[in-house]
Amino acid sequence: MNYDAIAIGAGLSGCSAAIQLAKLGYRVLLLEQAHYPIHKLCGEFLSVEVIAAFEKLGILDQVRKVGAQPIHRAYLTAANGASFRSNLPSTALGLSRYQLDLMLFQRAQSLNVDCFDSTKVLGVTGDLSTGFKVNTTKGEFTGRVVLGAFGKRSPLDRTLDREFIQKRSPWIAYKGHFTGVDIGDVIELHSFPNGYCGLSQIETGEINVCWIAHERVNKEDLDPSLGIPSSLAKNPVLADRFANMQRVSPSLQGLSQITFALKGNFHNDICMIGDTAGMITPLCGDGMAMALRSAEIAVPFVSQFLDQKIDGNIFKKQYAIAWKQEFQTRLQLGRMMHHCFVQPTLANVGVNICEKLPALGNWIIGATRGSAEPIPDDYKQQLQSVG
Ligand SMILES: Cc1cc2nc3c(=O)[nH]c(=O)nc-3n(C[C@H](O)[C@H](O)[C@H](O)COP(=O)(O)OP(=O)(O)OC[C@H]3O[C@@H](n4cnc5c(N)ncnc54)[C@H](O)[C@@H]3O)c2cc1C
């Protein structure tokens, strides 16, 4: 079959694009290397913008049913004990990727998207004028548009010879689910030397513990039962949390060489969305909202191209402009905050300033996320009553 669009990767951006294009009546193929459902490396904190996006995609009811944890407050600390507490501009959610990615994948299936998991894309040839051939572990598929939604780092980046992959990045991240402490409706972010760690509650009541650190932290001794490097416990709040926690995940998930570089909106005429185009630092907790939003930005251009209302060059130019307008400043601010928060002295000064000037702290939280559309009234009430 010749598809109108083929999305590579069934994370947030790939599923969202596939769902929107299927709703517009296009023949869509969604390819995912993993076998769903699966746990993914992520802080699992969903910024408020996602609620309107979930409603448009048709999964909000399911998100409610599984009991996504409402998150109303933020708590930031530095290793020397400085701390800043704030109310979030609006309610955020804690929801595991195990649930969320499956919901989106099944929603795409229900709209007649051809959805293949356990199918790894090995290579892509072709271009926007002649069409594409996508080579996978399950055979070859053809399509008029290919959407690259394969996340922060994939072997496919190397196959495609993308520039960013040539550069080494020292950042390594880990994630696991834990029990033993109750942090309720708070997203916690704790800085430690050369890294930071987020804690937030998900729908099961378990705590997602996710940290990103310079690779030198990875060489340290690990806590024997939790598997956590000793640097994290240099932050007294984290040390206290870990003293009471037990790990639920059989092992921690890790990923090395995480980069926050801009990667380009097109490569070999493949339209890049989500982290494949560029990732915001995890400190901002907005990567998933941005992945969904980037699909919303790309789809109208894809649709106009498929309907032959614009040619390939206009498609590429206009998507790149729209993407930069929406994300470039946020990504830069995120990178700056990341570099401050991993250095103990700067983290300490930064958190102290936010403590003294809460309006500045609140402005930074707001500036690293998109504008939120209204939440349906009944869900708003439900979220406010749980907390
Ligand atoms: C440590 C850390 C913590 C984070 N915490 C948060 C947080 O709390 N909140 C937040 O909003 N964001 C967070 N993020 C960012 C967030 O995880 C990403 O921005 C988001 O997942 C991007 O979605 P995506 O669709 O672009 O990519 P993904 O969700 O990563 O999806 C990409 C998909 O492509 C598939 N794939 C890859 N290669 C191939 C191939 N060759 N063939 C087929 N399929 C392929 C992968 O298996 C994957 O399913 C965090 C990131 C990190 C590194």
The ligand as an SDF file (V2000), in Angstrom:
LIG
                    3D

 53 58  0  0  0  0  0  0  0  0999 V2000
   15.6400   12.1580   31.9340 C   0  0  0  0  0  0  0  0  0  0  0  0
   14.4690   12.7100   31.2140 C   0  0  0  0  0  0  0  0  0  0  0  0
   13.3300   13.0500   31.9300 C   0  0  0  0  0  0  0  0  0  0  0  0
   12.2350   13.5990   31.2690 C   0  0  0  0  0  0  0  0  0  0  0  0
   11.1460   13.9430   31.9920 N   0  0  0  0  0  0  0  0  0  0  0  0
   10.1190   14.5550   31.3950 C   0  0  0  0  0  0  0  0  0  0  0  0
    8.9750   14.9340   32.1370 C   0  0  0  0  0  0  0  0  0  0  0  0
    8.8630   14.6930   33.3420 O   0  0  0  0  0  0  0  0  0  0  0  0
    7.9800   15.5980   31.4880 N   0  0  0  0  0  0  0  0  0  0  0  0
    8.0530   15.8790   30.1540 C   0  0  0  0  0  0  0  0  0  0  0  0
    7.1130   16.4790   29.6160 O   0  0  0  0  0  0  0  0  0  0  0  0
    9.0970   15.4800   29.4210 N   0  0  0  0  0  0  0  0  0  0  0  0
   10.1440   14.8260   30.0030 C   0  0  0  0  0  0  0  0  0  0  0  0
   11.2010   14.4150   29.2600 N   0  0  0  0  0  0  0  0  0  0  0  0
   11.1640   14.6170   27.8020 C   0  0  0  0  0  0  0  0  0  0  0  0
   10.1920   13.6430   27.1380 C   0  0  0  0  0  0  0  0  0  0  0  0
   10.4560   12.3350   27.5480 O   0  0  0  0  0  0  0  0  0  0  0  0
   10.3160   13.7420   25.6340 C   0  0  0  0  0  0  0  0  0  0  0  0
   10.3960   15.0980   25.2660 O   0  0  0  0  0  0  0  0  0  0  0  0
    9.1300   13.0880   24.9150 C   0  0  0  0  0  0  0  0  0  0  0  0
    9.0600   11.7330   25.2220 O   0  0  0  0  0  0  0  0  0  0  0  0
    9.2990   13.2720   23.4170 C   0  0  0  0  0  0  0  0  0  0  0  0
    8.3310   12.5380   22.7130 O   0  0  0  0  0  0  0  0  0  0  0  0
    8.6850   12.0260   21.2630 P   0  0  0  0  0  0  0  0  0  0  0  0
    7.4390   11.5100   20.6680 O   0  0  0  0  0  0  0  0  0  0  0  0
    9.4540   13.0320   20.5170 O   0  0  0  0  0  0  0  0  0  0  0  0
    9.7160   10.8340   21.4870 O   0  0  0  0  0  0  0  0  0  0  0  0
    9.5300    9.4590   22.3130 P   0  0  0  0  0  0  0  0  0  0  0  0
    8.4210    9.5630   23.2610 O   0  0  0  0  0  0  0  0  0  0  0  0
   10.9040    9.1620   22.8460 O   0  0  0  0  0  0  0  0  0  0  0  0
    9.1480    8.4240   21.1960 O   0  0  0  0  0  0  0  0  0  0  0  0
   10.0500    7.9970   20.2080 C   0  0  0  0  0  0  0  0  0  0  0  0
    9.6440    6.5810   19.7990 C   0  0  0  0  0  0  0  0  0  0  0  0
   10.3780    6.2040   18.6320 O   0  0  0  0  0  0  0  0  0  0  0  0
   10.7120    4.8430   18.7190 C   0  0  0  0  0  0  0  0  0  0  0  0
   11.8350    4.5920   17.8120 N   0  0  0  0  0  0  0  0  0  0  0  0
   13.1080    5.0180   17.9030 C   0  0  0  0  0  0  0  0  0  0  0  0
   13.8380    4.5700   16.8690 N   0  0  0  0  0  0  0  0  0  0  0  0
   12.9940    3.8550   16.0880 C   0  0  0  0  0  0  0  0  0  0  0  0
   13.1500    3.1230   14.8720 C   0  0  0  0  0  0  0  0  0  0  0  0
   14.3300    3.0570   14.2430 N   0  0  0  0  0  0  0  0  0  0  0  0
   12.0760    2.4710   14.3520 N   0  0  0  0  0  0  0  0  0  0  0  0
   10.8600    2.5240   14.9850 C   0  0  0  0  0  0  0  0  0  0  0  0
   10.6570    3.1930   16.1480 N   0  0  0  0  0  0  0  0  0  0  0  0
   11.7150    3.8580   16.6800 C   0  0  0  0  0  0  0  0  0  0  0  0
   11.0610    4.6670   20.2000 C   0  0  0  0  0  0  0  0  0  0  0  0
   10.9920    3.3250   20.6080 O   0  0  0  0  0  0  0  0  0  0  0  0
    9.9910    5.5430   20.8650 C   0  0  0  0  0  0  0  0  0  0  0  0
    8.8510    4.8140   21.2100 O   0  0  0  0  0  0  0  0  0  0  0  0
   12.2950   13.8280   29.8760 C   0  0  0  0  0  0  0  0  0  0  0  0
   13.4370   13.4680   29.1500 C   0  0  0  0  0  0  0  0  0  0  0  0
   14.5100   12.9100   29.8170 C   0  0  0  0  0  0  0  0  0  0  0  0
   15.7380   12.5420   29.0320 C   0  0  0  0  0  0  0  0  0  0  0  0
  1  2  1  0
  2  3  1  0
  2 52  2  0
  3  4  2  0
  4  5  1  0
  4 50  1  0
  5  6  2  0
  6  7  1  0
  6 13  1  0
  7  8  2  0
  7  9  1  0
  9 10  1  0
 10 11  2  0
 10 12  1  0
 12 13  2  0
 13 14  1  0
 14 15  1  0
 14 50  1  0
 15 16  1  0
 16 17  1  0
 16 18  1  0
 18 19  1  0
 18 20  1  0
 20 21  1  0
 20 22  1  0
 22 23  1  0
 23 24  1  0
 24 25  2  0
 24 26  1  0
 24 27  1  0
 27 28  1  0
 28 29  2  0
 28 30  1  0
 28 31  1  0
 31 32  1  0
 32 33  1  0
 33 34  1  0
 33 48  1  0
 34 35  1  0
 35 36  1  0
 35 46  1  0
 36 37  1  0
 36 45  1  0
 37 38  2  0
 38 39  1  0
 39 40  1  0
 39 45  2  0
 40 41  1  0
 40 42  2  0
 42 43  1  0
 43 44  2  0
 44 45  1  0
 46 47  1  0
 46 48  1  0
 48 49  1  0
 50 51  2  0
 51 52  1  0
 52 53  1  0
M  END
$$$$
